[in-house]
């Protein structure tokens, strides 16, 4: 998705973008000074296009960087589907992969080539496998929703993975 800076006023930084199913907004939040106040970072929210509904905050928000916030939006866009009159749904049958970072001493290896593939299946199956891992090692795993052609990246942030698992009723 292509994000556009809506408010070029430095104190009120806001970006927006839309997928075929939802509209996304990223706001730069500060703890003090001018502009939006709250926990510092990049707050992300989304709402279905064509539905008169309030926005939902993305789990894990605010993010430390604008790049992380954009990636979270792309990940959510990759798993939403526009069901027409039925509305927008989270597509747990969307294609996804579960990857694991090489590790040493329960820490990601700095000299690795990146995470390696464990499972290529549905979002539902990847969530179940992720939640079956001990909490102490989950930071070594990532779920990548298979991006639609217009998305650059679709890595689900850990907080989004946990929220999706909760919504799906997957314990872990």
The 8 nearest C-alpha neighbors of each residue, nearest first, counted from 0:
[[1, 150, 149, 16, 2, 18, 73, 17],
 [0, 2, 16, 3, 17, 15, 150, 149],
 [3, 1, 16, 15, 14, 0, 4, 69],
 [4, 2, 14, 15, 5, 16, 1, 13],
 [3, 5, 14, 6, 13, 7, 2, 15],
 [6, 4, 14, 13, 3, 7, 15, 12],
 [5, 7, 13, 8, 12, 4, 11, 14],
 [6, 8, 9, 12, 4, 5, 11, 13],
 [7, 9, 11, 6, 10, 12, 13, 5],
 [10, 8, 11, 12, 7, 6, 34, 33],
 [9, 11, 34, 33, 8, 12, 35, 32],
 [12, 10, 34, 8, 9, 6, 13, 35],
 [11, 13, 27, 6, 9, 26, 10, 7],
 [12, 14, 26, 6, 5, 25, 4, 11],
 [15, 13, 4, 25, 3, 5, 24, 2],
 [14, 16, 24, 2, 3, 23, 25, 5],
 [17, 15, 2, 23, 1, 22, 0, 3],
 [18, 16, 22, 21, 23, 19, 0, 15],
 [17, 19, 20, 21, 76, 22, 0, 16],
 [18, 20, 21, 17, 81, 48, 80, 76],
 [21, 19, 81, 18, 48, 47, 80, 87],
 [22, 20, 47, 48, 18, 46, 17, 19],
 [21, 23, 17, 45, 46, 16, 48, 47],
 [22, 24, 45, 16, 15, 44, 17, 21],
 [25, 23, 15, 44, 14, 43, 45, 26],
 [24, 26, 43, 14, 42, 13, 41, 15],
 [27, 25, 13, 42, 41, 12, 28, 24],
 [26, 28, 41, 12, 40, 42, 13, 25],
 [27, 29, 35, 39, 40, 36, 41, 37],
 [30, 28, 39, 36, 31, 37, 35, 38],
 [29, 31, 37, 36, 39, 38, 28, 32],
 [32, 30, 29, 36, 33, 37, 34, 35],
 [33, 31, 34, 29, 30, 36, 10, 35],
 [32, 34, 10, 31, 35, 11, 36, 29],
 [35, 33, 10, 11, 36, 32, 29, 28],
 [34, 36, 28, 29, 11, 37, 33, 27],
 [37, 35, 29, 30, 28, 31, 34, 38],
 [36, 38, 30, 29, 28, 39, 35, 31],
 [37, 39, 30, 40, 29, 28, 36, 61],
 [40, 38, 29, 28, 30, 37, 61, 41],
 [39, 41, 61, 63, 62, 28, 27, 42],
 [40, 42, 27, 61, 62, 26, 28, 65],
 [41, 43, 61, 60, 26, 25, 40, 27],
 [44, 42, 25, 57, 24, 60, 56, 41],
 [45, 43, 56, 55, 24, 57, 23, 54],
 [46, 44, 23, 54, 55, 22, 24, 21],
 [45, 47, 54, 21, 22, 55, 48, 53],
 [48, 46, 21, 50, 20, 87, 22, 49],
 [47, 49, 21, 50, 20, 22, 46, 19],
 [48, 50, 47, 51, 86, 21, 20, 52],
 [51, 49, 52, 48, 47, 86, 46, 87],
 [50, 52, 49, 53, 47, 48, 46, 54],
 [51, 53, 50, 54, 46, 47, 49, 48],
 [52, 54, 46, 55, 51, 45, 47, 50],
 [53, 55, 46, 45, 44, 52, 56, 47],
 [56, 54, 44, 45, 46, 57, 53, 43],
 [55, 57, 44, 43, 58, 45, 54, 60],
 [56, 58, 44, 43, 60, 59, 55, 159],
 [59, 57, 159, 158, 60, 56, 162, 156],
 [60, 58, 158, 61, 57, 159, 62, 156],
 [61, 59, 62, 42, 58, 57, 43, 41],
 [60, 62, 42, 41, 40, 59, 43, 63],
 [63, 61, 41, 60, 40, 64, 68, 67],
 [62, 64, 40, 41, 61, 67, 65, 39],
 [65, 63, 66, 67, 62, 68, 41, 40],
 [64, 66, 68, 67, 41, 69, 63, 62],
 [65, 67, 69, 64, 68, 70, 63, 71],
 [68, 66, 70, 64, 69, 65, 62, 71],
 [67, 69, 65, 71, 66, 70, 62, 41],
 [70, 68, 72, 66, 71, 67, 65, 73],
 [69, 71, 73, 67, 72, 68, 152, 153],
 [70, 72, 74, 68, 69, 73, 155, 67],
 [73, 71, 69, 75, 70, 74, 76, 68],
 [74, 72, 76, 70, 153, 71, 75, 150],
 [73, 75, 153, 71, 77, 155, 72, 76],
 [74, 76, 72, 77, 78, 73, 71, 79],
 [77, 75, 73, 79, 74, 78, 72, 18],
 [78, 76, 74, 75, 146, 79, 144, 73],
 [79, 77, 90, 75, 76, 89, 93, 80],
 [80, 78, 89, 76, 90, 88, 77, 75],
 [79, 81, 88, 87, 90, 82, 20, 89],
 [80, 82, 87, 20, 83, 86, 88, 79],
 [81, 83, 86, 85, 87, 80, 84, 88],
 [84, 82, 85, 81, 86, 87, 80, 20],
 [83, 85, 86, 82, 81, 87, 49, 50],
 [86, 84, 82, 83, 87, 81, 88, 50],
 [87, 85, 82, 84, 83, 81, 88, 50],
 [86, 88, 81, 82, 80, 47, 20, 79],
 [87, 89, 80, 79, 90, 86, 81, 82],
 [88, 90, 79, 78, 91, 80, 87, 75],
 [89, 91, 78, 92, 93, 79, 88, 80],
 [90, 92, 123, 122, 93, 89, 121, 78],
 [93, 91, 121, 90, 122, 123, 94, 120],
 [94, 92, 90, 91, 121, 122, 78, 95],
 [93, 95, 121, 145, 120, 122, 144, 92],
 [96, 94, 144, 122, 145, 121, 143, 120],
 [95, 97, 119, 143, 118, 142, 120, 98],
 [96, 98, 142, 118, 117, 125, 141, 116],
 [97, 99, 116, 141, 115, 117, 114, 140],
 [100, 98, 140, 114, 115, 139, 141, 101],
 [99, 101, 114, 139, 107, 102, 113, 140],
 [102, 100, 108, 107, 99, 114, 111, 103],
 [103, 101, 107, 108, 106, 105, 100, 104],
 [102, 104, 105, 106, 108, 107, 101, 109],
 [103, 105, 106, 102, 107, 108, 101, 136],
 [106, 104, 103, 102, 136, 107, 139, 135],
 [107, 105, 102, 104, 103, 108, 139, 101],
 [106, 108, 102, 101, 100, 109, 139, 103],
 [109, 107, 102, 110, 111, 101, 103, 106],
 [108, 110, 111, 107, 102, 112, 106, 101],
 [111, 109, 108, 112, 113, 107, 101, 102],
 [112, 110, 113, 108, 109, 101, 100, 114],
 [113, 111, 110, 114, 115, 101, 109, 100],
 [112, 114, 111, 100, 115, 101, 99, 110],
 [113, 115, 100, 99, 98, 101, 116, 112],
 [114, 116, 98, 99, 100, 117, 113, 101],
 [115, 117, 98, 118, 97, 99, 114, 96],
 [118, 116, 98, 97, 115, 99, 119, 96],
 [119, 117, 97, 96, 116, 120, 125, 98],
 [118, 120, 96, 95, 97, 117, 121, 116],
 [119, 121, 95, 94, 96, 118, 124, 125],
 [122, 120, 94, 92, 95, 124, 123, 93],
 [121, 123, 95, 91, 125, 124, 93, 92],
 [124, 122, 91, 126, 121, 125, 127, 92],
 [123, 125, 127, 121, 126, 122, 128, 120],
 [124, 126, 122, 128, 127, 123, 97, 129],
 [127, 125, 129, 123, 124, 128, 122, 164],
 [128, 126, 124, 130, 125, 129, 131, 123],
 [127, 129, 131, 125, 126, 130, 124, 132],
 [130, 128, 126, 131, 127, 132, 125, 137],
 [129, 131, 171, 127, 132, 128, 126, 170],
 [130, 132, 128, 129, 171, 127, 133, 170],
 [133, 131, 130, 129, 134, 137, 128, 136],
 [132, 134, 135, 136, 137, 131, 130, 171],
 [135, 133, 137, 136, 132, 171, 130, 138],
 [134, 136, 133, 137, 138, 105, 132, 139],
 [137, 135, 138, 134, 133, 139, 105, 132],
 [138, 136, 139, 134, 140, 135, 132, 133],
 [137, 139, 136, 140, 135, 157, 141, 134],
 [140, 138, 100, 137, 99, 136, 107, 141],
 [141, 139, 99, 137, 138, 98, 100, 142],
 [142, 140, 98, 97, 99, 143, 154, 139],
 [141, 143, 97, 96, 155, 154, 98, 144],
 [142, 144, 154, 96, 95, 153, 155, 145],
 [145, 143, 95, 153, 146, 77, 94, 74],
 [144, 146, 95, 94, 143, 147, 153, 77],
 [147, 145, 77, 150, 153, 144, 148, 152],
 [146, 148, 150, 149, 77, 145, 151, 76],
 [149, 147, 150, 146, 151, 145, 0, 77],
 [148, 150, 147, 0, 151, 146, 18, 1],
 [151, 149, 0, 147, 148, 146, 152, 73],
 [150, 152, 149, 153, 146, 0, 73, 148],
 [153, 151, 150, 70, 154, 73, 146, 74],
 [152, 154, 74, 73, 144, 143, 146, 70],
 [155, 153, 143, 74, 142, 152, 156, 144],
 [154, 156, 74, 142, 143, 159, 153, 71],
 [157, 155, 159, 158, 71, 154, 160, 59],
 [158, 156, 160, 159, 161, 155, 141, 59],
 [157, 159, 59, 161, 58, 160, 156, 162],
 [160, 158, 162, 58, 156, 161, 157, 163],
 [161, 159, 157, 163, 158, 162, 164, 155],
 [160, 162, 164, 158, 159, 163, 165, 157],
 [161, 163, 165, 159, 164, 160, 166, 158],
 [164, 162, 166, 160, 165, 161, 159, 167],
 [163, 165, 167, 169, 161, 162, 166, 126],
 [164, 166, 162, 168, 163, 167, 169, 161],
 [167, 165, 163, 164, 168, 162, 169, 161],
 [166, 168, 164, 165, 169, 163, 123, 91],
 [169, 167, 165, 166, 164, 170, 163, 171],
 [170, 168, 164, 167, 165, 127, 171, 130],
 [171, 169, 168, 130, 165, 164, 131, 127],
 [170, 130, 131, 169, 132, 134, 133, 127]]
